[in-house]
Every structure is written in structure tokens, then in C-alpha cells.
Amino acid sequence: MALHCSENALAQIEKLQARRVAEGKKPARGLRIGIRGGGCNGFGYVFEWCEEAPRATDQVFEFADGKVKIYCDPKSLIYLNGTTLDYVTGLMGHGFKFENPNAKGACGCGESVQF
């Protein structure tokens, strides 16, 4: 099982983590990604800072020489295997994007997916 992270996404995660620290917040131990039920296509992506240690069942992916850690639970990893987390900028805005080869469809907002 594998997750990937683009250079743009890694740079943005590091930038956001540095901003958290500059604002006096506790540095996150990692970023949790996953899948949850809901959204207009049946499933939505989970994307949140994780201040706790990973759960015993989590798969931990390390990038940028260990500076970026991504946690994913085993059920979500089934749907996210092979996914690349990217950070895109364009005329319509900017943000993180999941490039998921397992998705059969997605809504226009990009936050909901169908398998």
C-alpha cells in the first residue's frame, strides 16, 4: 500500500506547520488523511492535523526526510492506495487535491468522491 505526496504539497504542508508554530500552536505530529461516509458522491476525504501519536493500526508515511508524516487508517488506505496528495494553484483558487486512481467519480468541489 502506498501514498504519494507532490513536491508542491510537501512544501505547503511544511509552510502551514511553520505557521502553526509561529502562531504559538503546538506543532502537529502529522497530517491525517482518510475517507469518511458522506458528501454528495457518497464519501468525503479526511484532511486534518493530528496532534496525537498515530494509532497502533495507522499506516505512517514519511516524506521530506521525515519532516512530513501522513497517518492513514487501514480502512481508508484500501480506497486511497496509490493516491497522490497535491497542492494546486490556479485561476479558481488554490488548495490540496487528492489524485486518486481508485475513484470512479468526484463532484465539482473535489471534496466528495465515488468508489
C-alpha positions as CSV (number, residue, x, y, z in Angstrom):
1,M,0.0,0.0,0.0
2,A,1.3,3.4,-0.9
3,L,0.5,7.1,-0.7
4,H,2.4,9.8,-2.6
5,C,2.9,13.5,-2.0
6,S,3.9,16.0,-4.6
7,E,6.7,18.5,-4.0
8,N,4.1,21.3,-4.0
9,A,2.1,19.5,-1.3
10,L,5.1,18.8,0.8
11,A,6.2,22.5,0.6
12,Q,2.8,23.7,1.5
13,I,2.5,21.3,4.5
14,E,5.8,22.4,5.8
15,K,4.8,26.1,5.4
16,L,1.5,25.5,7.2
17,Q,3.2,23.6,10.0
18,A,5.7,26.5,10.4
19,R,2.8,28.9,10.6
20,R,1.1,26.9,13.3
21,V,4.3,27.1,15.4
22,A,4.7,30.9,14.7
23,E,1.1,31.4,15.9
24,G,2.0,29.6,19.2
25,K,0.2,26.4,18.5
26,K,1.6,23.0,19.3
27,P,3.3,21.5,16.3
28,A,1.3,18.7,14.7
29,R,2.8,15.3,14.8
30,G,1.4,14.6,11.4
31,L,-1.4,15.0,8.9
32,R,-4.3,12.5,9.0
33,I,-5.9,11.7,5.7
34,G,-8.7,9.2,5.1
35,I,-12.1,8.5,3.8
36,R,-15.5,9.0,5.6
37,G,-19.0,8.4,4.6
38,G,-20.9,11.4,3.3
39,G,-20.6,14.1,0.7
40,C,-22.6,14.5,-2.5
41,N,-20.9,11.4,-4.0
42,G,-21.0,9.0,-1.0
43,F,-17.6,9.6,0.5
44,G,-15.6,12.6,1.6
45,Y,-11.9,13.0,2.2
46,V,-10.5,13.5,5.7
47,F,-7.6,16.0,5.9
48,E,-6.7,17.3,9.3
49,W,-3.7,18.0,11.6
50,C,-3.0,15.2,14.1
51,E,-1.5,16.3,17.4
52,E,-1.6,12.8,18.9
53,A,0.7,9.9,18.2
54,P,-0.6,7.7,15.4
55,R,-3.0,4.9,16.3
56,A,-1.5,1.4,16.6
57,T,-3.3,0.4,13.4
58,D,-2.4,3.5,11.4
59,Q,0.0,3.3,8.4
60,V,2.5,6.1,8.7
61,F,4.1,7.6,5.6
62,E,7.1,9.8,5.9
63,F,8.2,12.4,3.4
64,A,10.9,15.1,3.1
65,D,13.4,13.2,5.3
66,G,10.8,12.6,8.0
67,K,9.7,16.3,8.3
68,V,6.2,15.4,6.9
69,K,4.3,12.5,8.3
70,I,1.0,11.3,7.0
71,Y,-1.2,8.9,9.0
72,C,-3.9,6.8,7.4
73,D,-6.2,4.2,8.9
74,P,-6.3,0.7,7.3
75,K,-9.9,1.0,6.0
76,S,-9.2,4.3,4.3
77,L,-6.0,3.1,2.8
78,I,-7.9,0.5,0.8
79,Y,-9.6,3.4,-1.0
80,L,-6.5,5.7,-1.0
81,N,-3.9,3.2,-2.2
82,G,-1.8,4.8,-4.9
83,T,-3.3,8.3,-4.3
84,T,-1.1,11.4,-4.7
85,L,-1.7,14.4,-2.5
86,D,-1.0,17.5,-4.5
87,Y,-1.3,21.3,-3.9
88,V,-2.6,23.2,-6.9
89,T,-2.9,26.9,-7.6
90,G,-4.9,28.3,-10.5
91,L,-7.4,31.0,-11.5
92,M,-10.2,29.3,-9.5
93,G,-8.2,29.3,-6.3
94,H,-5.7,27.0,-4.5
95,G,-5.7,24.1,-2.2
96,F,-4.9,20.4,-1.6
97,K,-6.1,17.9,-4.2
98,F,-6.3,14.1,-4.0
99,E,-5.4,12.5,-7.2
100,N,-7.0,9.1,-6.5
101,P,-6.7,6.3,-9.2
102,N,-9.4,4.3,-7.3
103,A,-12.1,7.0,-7.7
104,K,-14.9,6.3,-10.1
105,G,-16.3,9.8,-9.9
106,A,-16.0,13.1,-8.0
107,C,-18.1,16.2,-7.5
108,G,-17.1,19.6,-8.8
109,C,-15.8,20.7,-5.4
110,G,-13.3,17.9,-5.3
111,E,-14.1,17.1,-1.7
112,S,-16.5,14.2,-2.4
113,V,-15.7,11.0,-4.2
114,Q,-17.4,7.9,-5.5
115,F,-15.9,4.4,-5.5
